[in-house]
């Protein structure tokens, strides 16, 4: 028997939900940074910075220091993608969960509770004729690997079926590999990619878009 339960959001969950969402997004920043450092053009740019600084200053130490500063700048830029996304969510739908998800038709927001604490969350909103969107999925790091994310995903799929929706869509970032595997295991297939911003384009950071036709979804 699962040691957690999924229920609809309550007003007293407000702070826990916001904190869970923020932690879940920000923890992917290091993976985004590692992705950036694996790009050939980034490595070549760092090498060029080192060579230019070394030649200009005549010092290996200053050359390495310049590269270190460049790495710090890259980290700040990568993290800003996450912090900007979190800031936007907390100022919009997660600022008024009942108004966005509970009072709107065919929308809902669930939390997963274990030991009296909120350890997971997911939402659903209409996204066009016959299409429902899965949003704001997050599970606390300590609770992963227990089937909680899969249960939250199935909650949305069941909700969509019960209301006559034929398709569920969602978006996730390229560095959220575990989430991609989860969704693909539930019948989602990738149907496109996009960049979240001009900075995302520069940093080669992509958002993956998924679609699940409910006849193909895992039961």
C-alpha positions as CSV (number, residue, x, y, z in Angstrom):
1,X,0.0,0.0,0.0
2,X,1.3,3.5,-0.9
3,X,2.4,5.5,2.1
4,X,1.1,8.7,0.5
5,X,-2.3,10.0,-0.6
6,X,-3.4,12.3,-3.4
7,X,-6.0,14.9,-2.7
8,X,-7.3,18.3,-4.0
9,X,-5.4,21.4,-3.0
10,X,-6.5,23.2,0.2
11,X,-5.8,26.8,1.2
12,X,-3.4,25.7,3.9
13,X,-1.1,24.1,1.3
14,X,-0.2,27.5,-0.2
15,X,3.3,28.0,1.2
16,X,4.2,24.3,0.9
17,X,3.2,24.2,-2.8
18,X,5.1,27.3,-3.7
19,X,8.3,26.1,-1.9
20,X,8.0,22.6,-3.4
21,X,7.7,24.1,-6.9
22,X,10.6,26.5,-6.5
23,X,12.9,23.8,-5.1
24,X,12.0,21.4,-7.9
25,X,12.8,23.9,-10.6
26,X,16.0,25.4,-9.1
27,X,17.6,22.0,-8.5
28,X,17.8,21.5,-12.3
29,X,20.1,24.5,-12.8
30,X,23.3,22.4,-12.3
31,X,22.2,20.0,-15.0
32,X,21.6,22.9,-17.3
33,X,25.1,24.3,-16.5
34,X,26.7,20.9,-17.2
35,X,24.8,20.7,-20.5
36,X,26.1,24.1,-21.5
37,X,29.7,23.1,-20.7
38,X,29.4,20.0,-23.0
39,X,28.7,22.2,-26.0
40,X,31.7,22.3,-28.3
41,X,31.2,26.0,-29.1
42,X,31.2,26.9,-25.4
43,X,34.5,25.0,-24.8
44,X,36.0,26.7,-27.8
45,X,34.9,30.1,-26.5
46,X,36.4,29.4,-23.1
47,X,39.6,28.4,-24.7
48,X,39.6,31.6,-26.8
49,X,39.1,33.6,-23.6
50,X,42.0,31.9,-21.9
51,X,44.3,32.4,-24.9
52,X,43.4,36.0,-25.3
53,X,43.7,36.8,-21.5
54,X,47.0,34.8,-21.4
55,X,48.5,36.7,-24.4
56,X,47.2,40.1,-23.2
57,X,48.3,39.8,-19.6
58,X,51.3,37.5,-20.1
59,X,50.2,35.4,-17.1
60,X,48.8,31.9,-16.8
61,X,47.2,32.9,-13.5
62,X,45.3,35.8,-15.0
63,X,44.3,33.6,-18.0
64,X,42.8,31.0,-15.7
65,X,41.2,33.7,-13.6
66,X,39.5,35.1,-16.6
67,X,38.1,31.7,-17.5
68,X,36.9,31.3,-14.0
69,X,35.0,34.6,-14.2
70,X,33.5,33.5,-17.5
71,X,32.3,30.3,-15.9
72,X,30.7,32.3,-13.0
73,X,28.9,34.4,-15.6
74,X,27.7,31.4,-17.5
75,X,26.4,29.9,-14.2
76,X,24.5,33.1,-13.4
77,X,22.9,33.1,-16.8
78,X,21.9,29.5,-16.6
79,X,20.4,29.9,-13.1
80,X,18.5,33.0,-14.2
81,X,16.5,30.8,-16.6
82,X,15.3,28.8,-13.6
83,X,14.8,31.8,-11.3
84,X,12.9,33.8,-13.9
85,X,10.6,30.8,-14.5
86,X,10.0,30.4,-10.8
87,X,9.4,34.1,-10.3
88,X,6.8,34.2,-13.1
89,X,4.9,31.1,-11.8
90,X,4.8,32.3,-8.2
91,X,3.5,35.7,-9.4
92,X,0.7,34.2,-11.6
93,X,-1.1,30.9,-11.2
94,X,0.7,29.8,-8.0
95,X,-0.2,33.1,-6.5
96,X,-3.9,32.1,-6.7
97,X,-4.3,28.4,-7.0
98,X,-8.0,28.3,-6.2
99,X,-8.8,31.0,-8.7
100,X,-6.7,29.4,-11.5
101,X,-7.3,25.7,-11.0
102,X,-10.2,25.0,-8.7
103,X,-12.9,27.5,-9.7
104,X,-12.3,27.3,-13.5
105,X,-14.2,24.6,-15.5
106,X,-12.3,21.3,-16.1
107,X,-9.3,22.4,-14.1
108,X,-7.9,21.0,-10.9
109,X,-4.8,21.1,-8.7
110,X,-3.8,18.1,-6.6
111,X,-1.2,17.6,-3.9
112,X,0.4,14.4,-2.7
113,X,0.6,14.1,1.1
114,X,2.9,11.8,3.2
115,X,3.4,12.0,6.9
116,X,1.2,15.1,7.0
117,X,3.4,17.1,4.6
118,X,2.9,18.1,1.0
119,X,5.5,16.1,-1.0
120,X,4.1,16.3,-4.5
121,X,1.8,18.4,-6.8
122,X,0.3,18.5,-10.2
123,X,-2.3,20.6,-12.0
124,X,-4.6,20.3,-15.1
125,X,-6.1,23.0,-17.2
126,X,-7.9,23.0,-20.6
127,X,-5.6,23.8,-23.5
128,X,-7.9,23.8,-26.5
129,X,-10.8,21.8,-27.9
130,X,-10.5,18.3,-26.5
131,X,-7.1,19.0,-25.0
132,X,-6.1,19.1,-21.3
133,X,-2.7,20.3,-20.2
134,X,-0.7,18.8,-17.3
135,X,1.2,21.5,-15.4
136,X,3.3,22.2,-12.3
137,X,4.3,18.6,-11.7
138,X,6.8,18.4,-8.9
139,X,7.8,15.8,-6.3
140,X,10.2,16.4,-3.4
141,X,13.6,14.9,-3.8
142,X,13.2,12.7,-0.7
143,X,10.1,11.1,-2.0
144,X,11.2,10.1,-5.5
145,X,11.4,6.5,-6.6
146,X,8.2,5.5,-4.8
147,X,5.8,5.9,-7.7
148,X,4.4,9.2,-6.5
149,X,5.1,11.1,-9.8
150,X,3.5,8.2,-11.8
151,X,0.4,8.3,-9.5
152,X,0.1,12.1,-10.0
153,X,0.4,11.7,-13.7
154,X,-2.3,9.0,-13.8
155,X,-4.5,11.3,-11.7
156,X,-4.5,13.8,-14.5
157,X,-5.0,11.2,-17.2
158,X,-8.0,9.8,-15.3
159,X,-9.4,13.4,-14.8
160,X,-9.1,14.0,-18.5
161,X,-10.8,10.8,-19.4
162,X,-13.7,11.4,-16.9
163,X,-14.4,14.8,-18.6
164,X,-14.2,13.5,-22.1
165,X,-10.8,14.9,-23.2
166,X,-9.1,13.0,-25.9
167,X,-5.6,14.4,-25.5
168,X,-3.3,15.5,-22.6
169,X,-0.3,17.7,-23.4
170,X,2.6,19.0,-21.3
171,X,6.0,20.6,-21.5
172,X,9.3,19.8,-19.7
173,X,12.9,21.0,-20.0
174,X,15.6,19.1,-21.8
175,X,17.5,18.5,-18.6
176,X,14.6,16.9,-16.7
177,X,15.5,13.4,-18.0
178,X,13.7,11.5,-15.3
179,X,10.5,13.4,-16.0
180,X,10.8,12.6,-19.7
181,X,11.1,8.9,-19.0
182,X,8.1,9.0,-16.7
183,X,5.9,10.7,-19.3
184,X,7.0,8.4,-22.1
185,X,6.2,5.5,-19.8
186,X,2.7,6.8,-19.5
187,X,2.1,7.0,-23.2
188,X,3.3,10.6,-24.0
189,X,5.4,11.2,-27.1
190,X,7.5,14.2,-27.9
191,X,5.9,16.4,-30.6
192,X,8.1,19.5,-30.6
193,X,10.7,21.7,-29.0
194,X,10.9,25.4,-28.3
195,X,13.1,27.9,-26.5
196,X,11.8,29.7,-23.4
197,X,13.5,33.0,-24.2
198,X,16.2,34.7,-26.2
199,X,18.6,33.8,-23.5
200,X,17.5,30.2,-23.7
201,X,18.2,30.2,-27.5
202,X,21.7,31.6,-26.8
203,X,22.4,28.9,-24.2
204,X,20.9,26.2,-26.4
205,X,18.3,25.4,-23.7
206,X,15.2,23.8,-25.0
207,X,11.7,23.0,-23.8
208,X,10.3,19.6,-25.0
209,X,6.6,19.4,-25.7
210,X,4.7,16.1,-25.2
211,X,1.3,14.8,-26.2
212,X,-0.7,11.8,-25.1
213,X,-3.7,10.6,-27.0
214,X,-5.7,8.9,-24.3
215,X,-6.2,5.7,-26.2
216,X,-2.4,5.2,-26.0
217,X,-2.0,6.1,-22.4
218,X,-1.0,3.6,-19.7
219,X,-3.9,2.5,-17.7
